[in-house]
Amino acid sequence: MLLNYYLKELGIDTKPGFLEKYLKAPSLIRLKKVGYFCGMDYASKDIYNFSEYISRYDHSLS
């Protein structure tokens, strides 16, 4: 998860407690299935070569 990467970079071992209610909110959970790159994940790998899938959920948390 992208959030874990940022927490590690900041030297934080665990997610802050105040985030828990947001992590479980239905309006945020639905974003796990929506790609951050707006469909570019399915474009030609010769032109767009993303190293990993990033969802809108991951982006929102980071």
C-alpha positions in Angstrom: 0.0 0.0 0.0 1.3 3.4 -0.9 0.4 4.8 2.5 2.8 2.3 4.2 5.6 3.6 1.9 5.0 7.2 3.0 4.7 6.3 6.6 8.0 4.4 6.4 9.7 7.4 4.7 8.4 9.6 7.6 9.7 7.1 10.2 6.3 6.2 11.4 5.6 2.5 12.2 1.9 2.4 12.3 -1.0 4.2 10.8 -2.3 7.1 12.9 -5.5 6.1 14.7 -7.5 9.0 13.4 -7.2 7.5 9.9 -9.1 4.3 10.7 -12.6 5.7 10.3 -11.6 7.1 6.9 -10.0 3.8 5.8 -13.4 2.0 6.4 -15.7 4.7 4.9 -17.7 3.2 2.0 -17.1 6.3 -0.1 -13.4 5.8 0.1 -13.4 2.0 -0.2 -15.1 2.2 -3.6 -12.0 4.0 -4.8 -9.9 0.8 -4.5 -11.3 -0.3 -7.9 -10.7 3.0 -9.6 -7.2 3.4 -11.2 -5.3 6.6 -10.5 -4.1 6.9 -14.1 -7.6 7.1 -15.6 -7.4 4.0 -17.8 -3.8 4.6 -18.9 -3.0 1.3 -17.1 -4.5 -0.4 -20.2 -2.6 1.7 -22.8 0.4 0.5 -24.7 3.2 -0.7 -22.4 5.7 0.6 -24.9 4.6 4.2 -24.2 3.2 4.0 -20.7 5.0 1.6 -18.4 3.8 2.1 -14.9 5.7 0.0 -12.4 2.7 -0.7 -10.2 -1.0 -0.2 -10.0 -2.1 2.8 -8.0 -5.7 3.2 -7.1 -7.5 6.4 -6.3 -7.8 5.0 -2.8 -4.0 4.7 -2.4 -3.6 8.2 -3.8 -6.2 9.6 -1.4 -4.5 8.1 1.6 -1.1 9.3 0.6 
